[in-house]
Amino acid sequence: MIDLTKDGSVWTVTIRRSDKANSLTHDMLSELADIAEGAAEARAFILTAEGKVFSAGADLDEARAGLAVSDVWERLSAAIAALPGLTIAALNGTLAGGAMGMVLACDLRIAVPMARFFYPVMKLGFLPQPSDPARMAALIGPARTKLILMGGQKINAEQALRFGLIDQIVEPDDLHDIALALAVDTIAAEPTIAKGIKQMCEGST
């Protein structure tokens, strides 16, 4: 249910469980984390999914059995955040719940016009994953983060772009091509230069 393709230094990871709205099981999350932890050589790391939903978050049966509070979510987002190359979430559709974490950990986020964004963790009786509120607030500010996490608001792609939650809105047929185009300069650069610029942008050395 997780597909990895490598085209030179470009790694594309695709979630393939569209019959279940690409909801994530523990095994899927572990596989995603394994891939991300082994992707240090990737100059570009593109995360996407099949169908019309990027991910509905945790598989509901597994969430009730403990997945909602598992540390595998943090393991995955930390692995993506630590990658030295350019990480891009190419959102083919709606992004919900805990799946937000891996996307917030990416450097760039592009989405199709029909995408929706929501994180109903409070209503379900759980805290968000520890790093998610801070990463979201760094992008859209504390108030808008509370609007999503505490106000339960679903926002559309235009709102997400205005907020700064995503960086571009693109048509579905162009999604992967634009993700690749965004990575062209990073792929061509010396890896140490690309890594250095990324660290400078993040305020680290």
N, C-alpha and C positions, 0 to 999 in steps of 0.2 A: 504493500500500500504506500510505500515510499520509493520513489524512483530517482536515481542519481544518474545524470549524464555528465560526462566530462568532454569538453571541446577545447583541447589545449589547456590553458590556465583558467578557463571558465567552467565553473561547476554550477549546474542547475539542478535543484532539488524540487521535485514535484510531489505534492500530496495527492494520492489517488484513492479516495474513498467517497466519491461523489454521491453514491447511493445513500450515504449516511451524512450528507452535508459536510464531508471531510472532517467529521468529528474525530478527535484524537484519543487513541488508547495509550496505555502505558508503554506497550511494545513499540508503537509508532513514535512516541516521544523519545524513547530510548534510542531508537534507530536514528532519528533526526539528530540527537545529541552526539551519537557516535560519529556520524558523518561530519558534523560541524567541528568536533574535536580533532578530526583527522584532516581538516581542510586548510592547514596552514600554508600549503603550497599554492592554493587558489588565489589568483589575482582578482577574480570577480566571483562572488558567491551569490547566486540568484535563487530566491525562495518563492515558489509559486504553487498552484494547485490546479486540478482539473475541474471542469464543470462551472457552475455559476455562483458557487460559494467558495471563498478561500478556506474558511474553517468556522464551524459553529462552536469551537472550543472543545471541552472535554466530552468524551463519550459519556452519556448520562448514566448508564449502568455502572461504569467504572468510577465515575465521579462520586456516586453514592457509596461506593465501596472503598473510597479513600484516595482516588486519583486527584480530587480537587485540592488536597493538601499535600500532595507528594512533592518532594524536592526535585523531581525530574524536570519540572517546568523551569526552575532556576538554573539547573544544570544546562539546559538547552540555551536559554537566553544568554547566559554567561559565556558559553562556548562561541556563540555568534558574535557577541560584543568583543571578544578577544581576538577575532580574526584580523590579520594585518592587511588583507585586501579590502576592496570595496564590496560591501554587502548590500543587496538590493532586494526588497520585498516587492514582487510584482503581483499585486492583488487582483485576481481575476473575478472577485466578487466580495460578498459580505464577510467581515471579520468580526468575530464575537468571542467574548469570554477570555479564558486563559490563553487562547491562540494569539491574543494581542501581544503577549510577552515577547515571543520570538520576532515579531514584526517591529516592536519598539526598539529591540536590540540592533536592528539593521541600521545602516548608515543612511539609506534612502528608501522612500516608499512611494510607489506609483500605483494607481488604482483605476479601474474601469468606472465609467459614469454611474452605473447602477449599484455600486458598492455601498454598503451601510456599515456603521461602526457602533458597537455597543459592548458593554462589559457588565452584565447584571450580577456581579458576584455578591453584592450586599444583599440583594433580594433572595439569593439562594442560601444565605446564611454563612458565607465564607469571607475571609479576608482575601484581597488580591495577592498575587505572588509578591514577595518583598520588594523586588526592584522595579515592578511595573509602575506604581504611582510616581516615583521619582523620575523615571525615564519619560513618562507621559507629561509630567509637569515641566520638564526641561524643554519639551517641544511646544506645548500649548498653554503653559501657565497653570498655577494651582487652582484658580477658580474654574477654568474649563475642565480640568481634570476632575474636580469635584462634581461638575455638571454631569459627567459621564459615569463616574464611579458611585456617587452618592445620589445624584438627581435621576439616575437611570435613563438618561437621554440617549436616544438613538440619533446619530447624525448621518447625514448623507455625504456623498463625495464632495459636493461643492462646499459644504460647511467644513468638512475635514481639511480641505485645501485652504480655506480662509483661516482656520484655526492654526494650521501648520502641522497637523497630524500626518498629512501626506504632502508630497512635493509636486506631483503632477497628476492630472487626469488624462488618461489615454484610452483610445478605442480598443476593444478586446482583441481585434486582429493585429494590433500593433504592439501589444503589451510586451512580448518577449523581445521584439526587435528594438524597442525603445530602451528596455533594460540593458540590452547589449550595447546600444549606442552610448548610454550613460557611463559605461565601463571602459570605453575604448581608450581613453587617455591613461587610465590607471593600468590597463593591461600592457600598454606600450611603455610605461615608465619603468625605471629601475625600481625593483621592489623596495629597496631601502628608502628611496625618495618617497614613494607612495605611502609606505608605512610611517615615515617621518611626518609627512603632511597630515595624515590621519591623526597621529598623536597630537600634533600642534592644534588641530581643530578641536580636539577633545580636551585640551588643556593639560595634557600629560606629556611625559618625555620618555 
